[in-house]
């Protein structure tokens, strides 16, 4: 099933209503971060022909990948990985040029559409960071001021705020006083990803704050806490006004909305088991955002344009803030590599990862849970991006190839991001012979 749309009206893309195939796709087994099992070649050919017939878009400008190729790529990727649904958007020169959806949004075979509500997962962190930088521009928060200076009480004294995190666990460790917004946005406070993942479920600081990268959603929750309890601002309302409303993201929210139910994407696990969409009832800066591919495309375009930010704030977000010193993103608290084994260009930006590749500076942000795979990759030169939202985690194996076919070689750190995963290389015909 293929659906094609384009947003916003500033992008001169011709489109027409596609004819969609209702053929059901067999579920292919593909464990997360493990070996990729390719689908039947005959089915791949049928799926490819179906989406080719279903598309009649023309490119917005010379040099853009033809939309018909994008549909063919998506069909091939889904056939190869067994993924049941994914959506793709392309940004060129800070403008959305293509938005398309492919496959199904639920086990009932309802089509995934460009306005289907999907889980944003950790793409939320980039949107939150963008919001924070507006507060920085307005002088409401300083990236390098200790967060304790914004709070009425010492952080461990907030003993009844477990809806955020168990801050009381930091009693006796004065290093919390060193924490800054910059450290929290660069995953360097020293926390585990979340306190509940610790063996005893207690929040602790594992290393000198700001000294190294170690992925931590809890750090983003702490910055949310500081903004809400220290500044008296509601993060959900701030993100709605400063980002979602600004970019016309009408189907995006940090909390569940009842109107989402009419066009909602469920998800699929690596073993092909479906799971209903989670109706998240609380704002979580680390990852509660629901969105659509159309809305995320609008955000990506606005982000690379720097809309709503000063030039200095926009530059700060994609500046290398802290070197990446580990072999992979997860597990969070793994040992650091010796200096000679590290990738010198790889660093934490504010809410995302930055790198230098064949086209110069680039950045990326991913989003993942057991039934979701998302990625957003941009190169600064030409203000070009690809956004992929997948309601099937198996699609992640195709991300590097899909992004490269649109943007060219970027230098994005795929193997650091998805340690141990065998990626699809675009060779559908050879799929059945692969391990």
C-alpha positions in Angstrom: 0.0 0.0 0.0 1.5 3.3 -1.0 0.2 6.8 -0.2 1.8 9.9 -1.5 1.4 13.5 -0.4 3.5 16.6 -0.3 3.8 19.5 2.1 3.8 22.5 2.5 2.6 24.6 -0.4 6.0 26.3 -0.8 7.3 23.1 -2.5 6.3 23.0 -6.2 5.6 19.3 -6.4 3.1 17.9 -8.8 1.1 14.9 -7.4 -2.0 12.9 -8.2 -4.0 10.2 -6.4 -2.2 6.9 -6.4 -3.8 3.5 -7.1 -2.9 1.2 -4.2 -2.5 -2.5 -4.1 -4.3 -4.3 -1.3 -2.1 -7.5 -1.5 -1.1 -8.8 1.9 2.6 -9.1 2.7 4.0 -12.3 4.3 5.7 -11.6 7.6 9.5 -12.1 7.3 11.5 -13.0 10.4 14.3 -10.4 11.2 15.6 -10.1 14.8 16.6 -6.6 16.0 20.3 -6.0 15.7 20.8 -9.5 14.3 20.8 -11.3 10.9 18.5 -10.0 8.2 16.3 -12.6 6.6 15.2 -11.5 3.1 11.8 -12.0 1.6 10.8 -14.0 -1.4 12.1 -12.6 -4.6 8.9 -13.1 -6.5 7.0 -11.1 -3.9 9.6 -8.4 -4.1 9.1 -8.1 -7.9 5.3 -8.0 -7.4 5.5 -5.3 -4.7 7.9 -3.3 -6.8 5.6 -3.4 -9.8 2.6 -2.4 -7.7 4.2 0.7 -6.3 5.6 1.7 -9.6 2.1 1.6 -11.0 0.8 3.5 -8.1 3.0 6.6 -8.4 2.8 9.5 -10.8 4.7 12.2 -8.9 7.3 14.3 -10.6 10.4 15.8 -8.8 10.3 19.3 -7.5 13.7 20.3 -8.9 16.6 18.9 -11.0 18.8 16.6 -8.9 16.0 15.4 -6.6 15.6 11.6 -6.6 12.5 10.9 -8.7 9.5 10.1 -6.4 8.8 7.0 -8.4 12.3 5.8 -7.4 11.5 6.6 -3.7 8.4 4.4 -3.9 10.4 1.6 -5.5 13.1 1.8 -2.9 10.5 1.7 -0.1 8.8 -1.3 -1.6 12.1 -3.2 -2.0 13.1 -2.3 1.5 9.9 -3.6 2.9 10.0 -6.8 0.9 13.6 -7.4 2.0 13.2 -6.7 5.7 9.6 -7.9 6.2 8.6 -4.5 7.5 4.9 -3.8 7.3 4.9 0.0 7.2 7.2 2.9 6.7 7.0 6.6 5.7 9.6 8.8 4.1 10.1 12.5 3.7 12.8 14.5 1.8 13.9 18.0 2.4 15.9 20.0 -0.1 17.3 23.5 0.6 15.1 23.7 3.7 11.9 22.9 1.9 9.8 19.7 1.9 9.9 18.1 -1.6 8.6 14.6 -1.0 6.4 12.9 1.6 5.2 9.3 1.1 3.8 6.4 3.1 4.0 2.7 2.3 2.3 -0.4 3.7 -0.1 -0.8 6.6 -0.8 1.0 9.8 -2.3 -2.0 11.7 -2.9 -5.7 11.6 -6.2 -5.0 9.9 -4.4 -3.9 6.8 -5.6 -0.3 6.9 -3.2 1.7 4.8 -0.4 3.8 6.4 -1.0 7.4 5.2 1.1 10.5 5.3 -1.2 11.9 8.1 -1.3 8.6 10.1 -0.2 9.3 13.7 3.0 7.4 14.5 5.2 7.2 17.6 8.0 9.7 17.4 10.1 7.9 20.2 13.4 9.7 20.7 12.9 12.1 17.9 11.2 13.9 20.7 14.6 14.8 22.2 15.5 16.9 19.1 12.2 18.7 19.2 12.6 19.3 23.0 16.2 20.6 22.4 14.9 23.0 19.8 12.4 24.3 22.3 15.1 24.7 24.9 17.2 26.8 22.6 14.4 29.2 22.2 14.4 29.6 25.9 18.2 30.2 25.7 17.7 32.8 23.1 15.2 34.6 25.4 17.5 34.5 28.4 15.3 32.2 30.4 17.9 29.5 30.7 21.7 29.4 30.3 23.3 26.2 28.9 26.2 26.4 31.4 24.5 27.6 34.6 24.2 24.8 37.1 20.6 23.5 37.1 20.4 23.7 40.9 20.4 27.5 40.7 17.0 27.4 39.0 15.4 25.2 41.8 13.9 26.4 45.1 15.3 23.3 46.9 18.2 21.0 46.4 17.4 18.4 43.8 17.4 15.4 46.2 14.9 17.3 48.4 12.2 16.8 45.8 11.1 13.5 47.3 7.5 13.5 45.9 8.4 14.0 42.2 8.7 10.3 41.1 6.6 11.0 38.1 9.9 12.6 36.8 12.6 10.4 38.4 13.7 9.5 41.9 15.9 12.6 42.6 16.1 11.7 46.2 18.5 8.9 45.2 21.2 11.5 44.6 21.3 12.4 48.3 24.9 12.3 49.4 26.3 12.8 45.9 27.1 16.5 45.6 28.0 16.1 41.9 24.4 16.8 40.9 25.2 20.5 41.7 27.6 20.4 38.7 24.9 19.5 36.2 24.0 22.0 33.5 21.5 22.1 30.6 24.4 21.5 28.1 25.4 18.3 29.9 21.8 17.1 29.9 21.3 17.8 26.2 24.6 16.1 25.3 23.9 12.9 27.3 26.7 13.5 29.7 25.2 13.8 33.3 26.6 10.4 34.2 23.1 8.8 34.6 22.1 5.4 33.1 19.5 5.7 30.4 16.8 5.5 33.0 16.9 4.8 36.8 14.6 1.9 36.4 17.3 0.1 34.3 19.7 0.2 37.2 20.0 -3.2 39.0 18.5 -1.7 42.1 16.3 0.8 40.3 18.1 3.8 41.9 19.3 6.9 40.1 23.0 7.5 40.4 25.9 9.4 38.8 28.4 7.0 37.3 31.2 9.5 36.2 32.2 13.1 36.5 29.4 15.1 34.8 30.3 16.4 31.4 33.3 14.2 31.0 32.0 11.7 28.5 28.9 10.7 26.4 26.6 8.0 27.8 23.0 8.0 26.4 20.6 9.1 29.1 16.9 9.8 28.7 16.9 10.6 32.4 19.0 13.7 31.7 16.3 15.0 29.4 13.7 14.4 32.0 15.8 16.3 34.5 15.9 19.3 32.2 12.2 19.1 31.8 11.9 19.1 35.6 14.1 22.2 35.8 12.0 24.0 33.2 8.7 23.1 34.9 9.6 23.4 38.5 12.3 26.0 38.3 11.0 28.3 35.6 7.3 27.5 36.0 6.8 26.6 32.4 4.8 23.6 31.1 7.0 21.8 28.6 4.1 20.3 26.7 2.5 23.8 26.2 5.9 25.3 25.3 6.6 22.7 22.6 3.0 23.0 21.3 3.3 26.8 20.9 7.0 27.1 20.0 7.3 24.2 17.6 4.1 22.3 16.7 2.0 25.5 16.1 4.9 27.3 14.4 5.4 24.6 11.8 1.8 23.6 11.3 2.3 20.2 12.9 -1.5 19.7 13.5 -1.3 16.0 14.2 1.6 16.2 16.7 1.4 16.2 20.5 3.4 15.3 23.5 0.4 13.5 25.0 -2.3 11.3 23.6 -5.2 13.0 21.9 -8.5 11.1 21.3 -8.7 12.4 17.7 -5.6 10.4 17.0 -7.5 7.1 17.2 -9.2 7.5 13.8 -5.9 7.2 11.9 -3.3 5.6 14.2 -0.3 3.3 13.5 0.1 0.3 15.6 3.5 -1.4 15.4 5.3 -4.7 14.7 8.0 -6.4 16.7 11.1 -8.0 15.2 9.3 -11.4 15.2 6.4 -10.0 13.3 4.0 -9.8 16.3 1.8 -6.7 16.2 1.3 -4.4 19.2 -1.2 -1.6 19.7 -0.1 2.0 19.9 0.5 3.2 23.4 -1.7 6.1 24.5 0.8 8.1 26.5 -0.8 10.1 29.2 2.1 12.2 30.4 4.6 14.6 28.8 8.1 13.1 28.7 10.8 15.2 27.1 12.8 12.0 26.5 10.2 10.5 24.2 6.4 10.9 24.5 5.7 12.6 21.2 3.2 11.3 18.6 3.6 12.7 15.1 3.1 12.1 11.4 5.6 11.9 8.6 4.1 15.1 7.2 4.6 16.9 10.5 8.1 15.7 11.0 9.0 16.8 7.5 7.8 20.3 8.4 9.9 20.3 11.5 13.0 19.0 9.7 12.7 21.7 7.1 12.2 24.4 9.7 15.1 23.1 11.7 17.6 23.3 8.9 16.3 26.8 8.1 16.9 27.8 11.7 13.3 29.2 11.9 12.5 30.5 15.4 16.1 30.6 16.5 19.0 33.1 16.4 21.8 32.2 14.1 24.0 31.6 17.2 21.5 29.2 18.7 21.0 27.3 15.5 24.8 26.9 15.1 25.2 25.7 18.7 22.8 22.8 18.2 24.9 21.2 15.5 28.3 22.1 16.8 30.4 19.2 18.2 29.9 19.6 21.9 31.4 16.4 23.3 33.4 13.7 21.6 31.9 10.2 21.2 34.3 7.8 22.8 32.4 4.4 22.7 32.2 1.7 20.1 28.4 2.0 20.0 25.5 4.0 21.4 24.3 1.1 23.5 24.8 -0.2 26.1 24.9 3.2 27.7 27.6 2.8 30.3 30.1 0.8 28.2 33.8 1.4 28.6 35.4 4.1 26.4 37.6 3.1 23.5 41.3 4.0 23.5 41.8 7.3 21.7 43.3 5.8 18.6 40.2 3.6 18.1 37.6 6.4 18.3 36.0 8.1 15.4 37.4 11.6 15.6 34.6 13.4 13.8 31.8 11.9 15.8 30.3 14.0 18.6 27.3 14.9 20.6 25.4 18.0 19.5 22.5 19.4 21.5 19.8 16.7 21.4 21.4 14.9 18.4 24.6 13.4 17.0 26.9 15.4 14.7 29.5 14.1 12.3 31.7 15.1 9.3 31.4 13.1 6.1 32.0 13.4 2.4 29.6 16.3 2.2 30.8 18.1 5.2 28.9 18.5 8.5 25.9 16.3 9.1 23.7 15.4 12.0 21.2 12.7 12.9 18.7 11.7 15.5 17.1 8.3 15.9 14.1 6.9 17.6 13.5 3.3 18.6 11.5 1.0 20.8 10.4 -2.6 20.3 7.9 -1.8 17.6 9.2 1.5 16.2 12.2 2.6 14.1 12.7 6.2 13.2 15.6 8.2 11.8 16.3 11.7 10.7 19.5 12.5 8.9 20.6 15.9 7.5 23.6 17.4 5.7 24.2 21.0 6.3 25.4 21.7 2.7 22.2 22.3 0.8 20.1 22.0 3.9 19.1 18.5 2.9 17.4 15.8 5.0 15.7 12.5 5.0 13.1 11.5 7.7 11.9 7.9 8.0 9.2 6.8 10.4 8.6 3.1 10.6 5.9 1.4 12.6 7.8 -1.9 12.2 11.2 -2.2 13.9 12.5 -4.5 11.1 12.7 -1.5 8.8 15.8 -0.2 10.6 18.0 -2.5 8.7 17.1 -0.6 5.5 17.8 2.9 6.8 21.4 3.3 5.7 20.6 2.3 2.1 17.5 4.4 1.9 19.2 7.5 3.2 22.2 7.0 1.0 20.0 6.7 -2.1 18.5 10.0 -1.4 21.3 12.1 0.1 24.3 10.2 -1.2 27.1 9.2 1.2 26.9 11.3 4.3 29.1 9.6 6.9 26.2 9.0 9.2 27.4 6.6 12.0 25.0 3.7 11.3 27.2 1.0 12.9 27.7 3.0 16.0 23.9 3.6 16.2 22.8 0.1 15.4 25.6 -2.1 16.8 25.6 -5.6 15.5 22.9 -5.1 12.9 23.3 -6.6 9.4 22.1 -3.8 7.1 20.2 -4.4 3.8 22.4 -3.3 0.9 19.6 -2.9 -1.7 20.2 -6.3 -3.3 16.8 -7.9 -3.2 17.6 -10.5 -5.8 20.4 -11.9 -3.7 18.3 -11.8 -0.6 17.4 -15.5 -0.4 21.0 -16.6 -0.4 22.0 -14.4 2.5 22.4 -15.7 6.0 
